[in-house]
Amino acid sequence: MKKVIMALFVFVLLAGAANALTPAIIGGIRDGLAIGFLAEDQVGKNFGIRFGVEATTGKQPLLLALGGKFYLTGLGRKASLSFGLGVVAYSGDKTSAGVSISFIINRAFDITPLFAEIGIDVVDSGRLQAQMGYKLF
């Protein structure tokens, strides 16, 4: 529990230090049920940087993620599809790191701040990632 509180504190500190970041609350399935915070920033026209921290109900209850978001195409009605690629670390009794690959739909269900993400985390073995997020600003 101390690791989760410390990670959340560091996340809030980093997100507050960079005003350009868009914070989001995210939850879903990621090695068990998961809930956490995500921050992203649009660096270029078709590229963004994302980092986040989540608490899960799995064997490794703390998840840290850092990666990029690459715009792929529009899906009509202002929704867009992006490709997410990054590094993910699960921490608990032991710490394991690996690669995260996902597809992100921005403006899911025609709701502007809502996004959906589905993919896999390749850490020790493949782990399903299916989440919904809500951008706060």
N, C-alpha and C positions, 0 to 999 in steps of 0.2 A: 504494500500500500504506500510505503514511503517513496518508492520509485515512481509510482503514478502521480502522486502529489508534486514531486520534484519536477517531473517531465511537464506537467501542466503549468507549473510556475515558470519554467524556462520558455515554454511556448508563448504564454501571455506576455512575458518580457520581450521576446524577440518580435512578436507581432506588433506590440505597442511601439517598439523602437523604429519600425519601418511603416510609416503611415500609408504607403502605397499598397500594402498587402490587403487583400480582401479576405476577412475571416469567415469561416463557415462552421456550422455544426454538422457532423456526419455520423451516421450510424447504419448498422446492417449486420451482415454476416462476414466475418473475417476471422477464421479459426475459432468459431463460436460467435456469440452475439457481441457486437462491438459498438462503442459510442466514443466520440472524441471530437477534437477540433482540427481544422485544416485551414491553412492560409495559402493563398496563391496570388501571384502577380503576373500580369501580362508584360513580358519583356519585349517582344516584337509583335509584328502583325499576326504571325501564325505560331508563336511559341510563348509558353508561360512556365513559370517555376512554381512548384507546390511543395509544401512540407506540412507534416501533421503528426499528431500524437493521439493514440486511441487506447482505451482500456477494453480488454476482451474477457470473455468467460472461458477461454481455452486454457491449455496447460501453461502457456506463456502469456500472462495477463497484460503486458505492456507492449505496445507496438509503436515504433517510430518510423516515419517514411519521409523520403526526400526524392524528388523527381521532376520530370518535365512533362508538359502537356502540349501536344502538337495538333493543331487544327487540321482536320481532314476534309470535311464537307458540310454544307448546310442541309438540313432535313426538312425545310419548309416551315412556314410560320415562325421564323426566326430561331428555331431550334438548330443546334449544331452538334456535329459528332467530332470528337477529338480522341487522339491516341495518347495514353499515359504510359510512361516508361520511367522506372526509378529504382531506387534501392530501399529495401525495407528490412527492419531489424525487429525481431520478437525477443522479449526479455522476460525472464522468470527465474526458475531454478538454474537454467542455462540460457545463454544468449545465442541466437542464431540469426544470420543475416543472409539476404538473397536478393533476387530481382522481382520487381512487381511489373506486370503487364496488364493494361486494362483499356477499355473503351469507355468514354465519358460522353453522356448526352447532356448538354447544357439546355436550360429552359425545358426541362422534362414536363410532360403533361400541360404544356403551354403556360407554365407558371415561371415567371422571370427568374427568381432567385433559386429555384429548385434544380438540382442536377442528379443524375443517376450514373452509377459506375459499376461495371461488371468486368471481371478479369480473374487472374490467378496470381498468387504470390508463390514463387519458386524458392522456398526456404526449407531445406532438408528434403521435402517432398512438395508436391503441388497442393496449394490451399486455395479454396474458392474465395472469391471476393465479390460480394454483391451488396452495394450500399446506396443510400440516398443521402443527399446533403442539402443544406439550406444556407445560402449566402446571407450574411447578416447585413451587409451594406451594399 
